[in-house]
Amino acid sequence: MKTRIAMRAALALGLPAVARGLGRLKCLRCKLLPEAGHEAGRGNVVTATVLVALYVVAC
């Protein structure tokens, strides 16, 4: 929901590239967390994102 609002705000300010980038980041996040084996529920999305980032940095 916050991403959608941010995308609309970016479009309203005349920044379509920023809106597309936010959409791509949302899509990437939605695909990356389940593939990493984390349960990406509403309460632990931040924790899963940090764990994935640590995993990527460690490799």
C-alpha positions in Angstrom: 0.0 0.0 0.0 2.8 2.4 0.9 4.6 1.6 -2.3 1.5 2.3 -4.4 1.1 5.7 -2.7 4.8 6.5 -3.3 4.5 5.5 -6.9 1.4 7.8 -7.4 3.2 10.6 -5.7 6.2 10.2 -7.9 4.0 10.3 -11.0 2.2 13.4 -9.7 5.5 15.1 -9.3 6.4 14.2 -12.8 9.0 11.5 -12.0 7.9 8.4 -14.0 11.3 6.8 -13.8 11.1 6.9 -10.0 7.7 5.3 -10.0 8.9 2.5 -12.3 11.9 1.9 -10.1 9.7 1.6 -7.0 7.5 -0.9 -8.9 10.5 -2.9 -9.9 11.8 -2.9 -6.3 8.5 -4.1 -5.0 8.4 -6.9 -7.6 11.9 -7.9 -6.8 11.2 -8.0 -3.1 8.1 -10.1 -3.6 10.0 -12.6 -5.7 13.3 -12.7 -3.7 12.0 -13.4 -0.2 10.0 -16.6 -1.0 12.8 -17.9 -3.2 15.2 -17.4 -0.2 13.1 -19.7 1.9 11.8 -17.1 4.3 8.2 -16.9 5.4 7.4 -13.3 4.3 4.4 -12.5 6.4 3.4 -9.0 7.4 5.1 -9.1 10.7 8.5 -10.4 9.6 9.1 -8.8 6.2 11.8 -6.5 7.6 13.5 -9.4 9.4 13.5 -11.5 6.2 14.9 -8.6 4.1 17.7 -8.1 6.6 18.5 -11.8 6.6 18.5 -12.0 2.8 20.8 -8.9 2.7 23.2 -10.5 5.2 23.1 -13.7 3.1 23.9 -11.8 -0.1 26.8 -9.9 1.6 28.2 -13.1 3.1 28.4 -14.9 -0.2 
